[in-house]
Amino acid sequence: MKHLAITTICIFCLCAAVNAETTYITGTIKITLRTGPGIDYKIITQIKSDTEVKKIESGLEKSVKDWSFVRLPDGKEGWVLNRFTTSAKPSRILLKELQTKYNIITKKYNIITKKLTEVTDAYETLKTESADFLTLKAKFKKTSSHLAK
């Protein structure tokens, strides 16, 4: 019986973790993470803006509809007011991601530009050297035809 209860609890916890929705803290410098859905519950910690949290459960009952149960990156869990959360990534995080992508693309562009310069230089060398070859070939044909006559 004891093993069945432990197994059920483990399965419930795993299911809750799988259904977690990524959400972000926005609109303020720090908000409180509380032990329950209300301002009369104990404060667990302060959460900074732009912190990514996993929304485990949204308050469905009328008394807790303005609150969501969340998990922080360090594993702490508690309740936060919904008005301070959003599913849209904050601009600062998007900017950092775009800067990283820009830097990667810039490095690739520089590599491609360098290779293009090398190929262009090789082409110009080939063109110059082949111009002499074409002149010699024309002279050879002319000389060969004179010799044949």
Secondary structure in CASP SS format (residue, H / E / C, confidence):
PFRMAT SS
TARGET T0000
AUTHOR 0000-0000-0000
METHOD secondary structure of the structure
MODEL  1
M C 1.00
K H 1.00
H H 1.00
L H 1.00
A H 1.00
I H 1.00
T H 1.00
T H 1.00
I H 1.00
C H 1.00
I H 1.00
F H 1.00
C H 1.00
L H 1.00
C H 1.00
A H 1.00
A H 1.00
V H 1.00
N C 1.00
A C 1.00
E E 1.00
T E 1.00
T E 1.00
Y E 1.00
I E 1.00
T C 1.00
G C 1.00
T C 1.00
I C 1.00
K E 1.00
I E 1.00
T E 1.00
L E 1.00
R E 1.00
T C 1.00
G C 1.00
P C 1.00
G C 1.00
I C 1.00
D C 1.00
Y C 1.00
K C 1.00
I E 1.00
I E 1.00
T E 1.00
Q E 1.00
I E 1.00
K E 1.00
S C 1.00
D C 1.00
T C 1.00
E E 1.00
V E 1.00
K E 1.00
K E 1.00
I E 1.00
E E 1.00
S E 1.00
G C 1.00
L C 1.00
E C 1.00
K H 1.00
S H 1.00
V H 1.00
K C 1.00
D C 1.00
W E 1.00
S E 1.00
F E 1.00
V E 1.00
R E 1.00
L C 1.00
P C 1.00
D C 1.00
G C 1.00
K C 1.00
E E 1.00
G E 1.00
W E 1.00
V E 1.00
L E 1.00
N H 1.00
R H 1.00
F H 1.00
T E 1.00
T E 1.00
S C 1.00
A C 1.00
K C 1.00
P C 1.00
S H 1.00
R H 1.00
I H 1.00
L H 1.00
L H 1.00
K H 1.00
E H 1.00
L H 1.00
Q H 1.00
T H 1.00
K H 1.00
Y H 1.00
N H 1.00
I H 1.00
I H 1.00
T H 1.00
K H 1.00
K H 1.00
Y H 1.00
N H 1.00
I H 1.00
I H 1.00
T H 1.00
K H 1.00
K H 1.00
L H 1.00
T H 1.00
E H 1.00
V H 1.00
T H 1.00
D H 1.00
A H 1.00
Y H 1.00
E H 1.00
T H 1.00
L H 1.00
K H 1.00
T H 1.00
E H 1.00
S H 1.00
A H 1.00
D H 1.00
F H 1.00
L H 1.00
T H 1.00
L H 1.00
K H 1.00
A H 1.00
K H 1.00
F H 1.00
K H 1.00
K H 1.00
T H 1.00
S H 1.00
S H 1.00
H H 1.00
L H 1.00
A H 1.00
K C 1.00
END
